[in-house]
Amino acid sequence: MRKRNWLLTIFLCLALFATGCSGGEEETGDLLKMTFLDTGKSDCIVIEAGESVVVNDAADADDAAVICSFLEEQGKKRIEYLILSHFDKDHIGSAADLVSRYEVGCVLMPDYEEDSEEYLALMRALEETDTKSRRLRRAYAFTLEGIAFYVDAPRESVYENDNNYSLITCVTNGENRFLLMGDAKKQRTGEFLLSDAAAERYDLIKMPHHGNYTKNLETLFEMAKPRYAVLTADPERLRVEEETVELLGDYGCEAYYTDEGTVTAISDGSQVQVSQP
């Protein structure tokens, strides 16, 4: 039997009733669609919780048309939460465009600064549109139409490697769980392993840092026991290390690479179906 749903406990204790940056809880639903867009060696994951949309990372600057086209095809005009795992250009490249073009309820991001063009463009867009944002120093939880989101924040204020600032997002729909690791390196993965969230089993993991391997990934897999893994990679798959491929094979994990096309995962609360064109 699975351990008690720690996310549910958090929500009951916090009693979050409003949407946006204050957190929220809405009517119960059980349809979740998660789309990992094919944007090369960059991350953009569109999460449809019922009629609501959460976007996890915003790929590169030249991927804005791909992201917006997908949202338009789905008939989406509002993004409830834009979760930016960290400020590398292949994760926030199109964030300013999304904030400028769509009504965004709240932007969640780690608590550090960057001096890149993409980061500065995002800051300008947030100010110009008066979009709410929250820099996370501790874990943050919210629900949308019965889908539970838990965003795990970095424990330290300064890291030598920027990838360790990554927010790690856990999504729960009934008995199904998804783990989005951003670009977490060994230190950040180690922090997450000490959290209650790491004690859960996950149906699907978005692998950290485009397939980069760290030794504690085996510990994560031993705890999570994922059935599926998604790797955001370009055709060269330069970040995909042999040890990562071996790890996926050892745990019988079905791997999907976005350079072969967009990956779609659908959950009805009890089963997960993953497909790719």
N, C-alpha and C positions, 0 to 999 in steps of 0.2 A: 504494500500500500504506500502511496506517495505521502511525503511529509505534509503537514498542515500547510495550506496555502498562505505563505507569508505575506503575499501581496494583499490578500483580502484583509488580513489583520491590520496592515498599515492603513488601508482605506477606511476601515471602520473606526480606527483610533483617531485619524485626522478629520474624519467627517467632512470631506471636501464636497462642496455642493455647487461651486461656480466654475465655469469654464475659463479658458485663458490662463494667464500666468499665475492666478491664485489657485490653480488646480481645479478639477471638476469631476463630477459623477453624473452620468446620464442614464437613460433607460437601458435596460439589459438587452443586448443583442448577441448573436453568436456567429456572425459572418465576418471573416477576416480575409483580406486579400493583400498579399505582400509582393511587390514587384521590384526586382533587382534589375535596374536598367543597364543596358549594354552601352556604357560610356567609356570603355577602355580601362586603363589603370586608374580608376577613380571610383568613388562611391556615390550612388544616389539610389535610395530605397524609398519607394512610395508605398505607404501603408494605408489601406482603406479599411477603416473600422466602421462597418455599416456605410452610412453616407458621409461620414467625417473622414478627413485626410490628415495624415501626419507624414512629413517628409524627413527622412533621416539622411543628412548630408546632401550636398548640392554639386558634386562632381567638379569638373573644370569649367573655366569661363566660357569655353566654346561649346559647352554642352547645354546651354540654356534653351536652345531651340528644341532639342530632343526632349528635355524635361517638360517644357511648356506644352509641346505637342501631345505628349502622353496625357498630361492633366486635362487638356482640352478634349481629347478623345473620350476620356472618362466623364466629361461634363462637370469637372471640378473648377470652382471659382474661388474657393477659400481653402486655406491651409490652416488647420487648427493649431498645430505645433510644427515648427521647423527646428529639428534637433541637429545641431552641428557638433559632431564628435570632437573635432579640434580644428585648428586654423590652417592646416596645410592646404595649398591651392587646389589639390585634387579632391578636396572635401567641401570647400566653401566657394569654389570658383564662380558658380552661378547663384550664390545666395543673395547678392544684391539685386539681381534681376528678379528673383522670386519675390523678394520683399517689395519691390517696386511695382510688379505686375499683378500681384494677388493680395487679397486681404489676408493677412497672417495674424492669427490670434496671439501667438507668443513665439519668440525665438529662444531656445535653450542652448547654452554654450558653456564651455569651461571658463574658469576665472583666471585668464591670463591675457596678455596683450601681444600683438604682432605688428610688424611694420610693413607687411606686404601690401601690394596694390589691391589684392582681393579683399583683405581684411579692412583696409581703409574704405574701400567702396561699400562694404557691408555696413560699416559704422555710419557713413553718410546716408545710406538708404534707410537705416533705422531712424535716424534723426529726421530726415525729410518726410517720412511717412508716419512718424509718431507711432511706430510699431513697438509694442511691449517686448522686453527681453529680460532674461534672467541668467545671470552668471552663477553656475552651480558650484557651491563649496561643500555641499552635502547631497545625499541622495534625494531625488525628487520623484513623486508618484502622481499619476492622474489616471482617470478612466474616460473613455469615449465609447458610448453606446455598448457598454458591457465589456469592452476590451480594456484590459489593465496594462498600464505602462509603468515601468520602474526604470529610472535613469540613474545609474551608479556614477558618482562623481569621483575625481581624483582625490587622494588623501593628502598629498603634499601641495605646497604652494609653488614650488619650483622643481622642475625636472631638467636633467641634462639633455634628454632626448624629448623633443616636442611631441612625439607620438604617445608618450605616456600621460599626456594631458587628456587623452581620449575619454569621452563619455561612453559608457557601455550601456546599451539599452536592452531591457528584457520586456518582451511582449507576451501576455498571457490571454488566451481565449479558451475558457473552459479547461479541458485537460491538455490543451496544446500550448507549447511554449517555444518562443523564438529568442535567440540570443545574438545581438548585433555588437560585434567587438570593436568597431572602429579600426584604429591602427595600433591598438594596445600592444606594447612590447612586454618583455619579461616582467619588469617592475610593476606595470599597471595590471597585467594579468594576475600577478601575485596578490595585489591588493584585492582584486575582485574575488579571488579564491577564498579570501577570509570572510566574505560577506555571506549573509543568509541566502542571497539569490543564487550563489554558486552551488548550494546544496540541492537545488532542484534539477530535474531532468529536463532536457530540451530536445524538441523534435528536430530543430534546425539551428545551425550556427552559421552566421556570416563570419568567415575566417578573418582574423586580424591581419592587417598590413599586406593585403593582396597575396597571401600565401606564405609570408615570411614565417620561419619556424623559431619557436623558443622552447626550451626544455620543459617548462611547466604547462605547455599545451597538453601533454599526456595526462597530467593530473586533472586538467579541466575536462578532457574527454572521458576519463574514468568516472568522473562525477556526473557529467551531463549526459553521457551515452547517446549522442545525437544520431539520428537516422540519416539526416541530410546535412550537407555542407555547401555553402555558396562561396566562391572565390571571385572577387572582382579583379580581372586581369586583362591585359592587352594580349594580342596574339603571340608575342614573344614569351610571355609568362616569366619574365625575368625575376620577379619576386617569389615565384612559386618554388620553394626549395624541395629537394628530394625527400628530406625528413618529413615534410608536411604531407607529401603524397603517400609515403609509407605509413604515417600515422592514420590517415584516412582509410587506407587499406586494412590496417591492423584492426580497426574498430568497425569494419564493414560499413563504413559511411559512404553513402551515395553522393558523389561530388558533382557539382555543376559549376562551370566556368562561364562568366558573362561574355568572354570574347567569342563564345559560340552562340550568343544571342541572349535576349532578355529572359530572365528566370522568373517564373510566377509560382508562388506558394499560396494555396487556399486552405483555410481551416474552417470547419463547421463547429468547432468546439470539442470534437472527439477524434476526428481524423484530419490528417494533413496530406494534401496532394500537391506534388511539385511537377512542373512541366517546363519545357523549353522547346521553342520551334525547331 
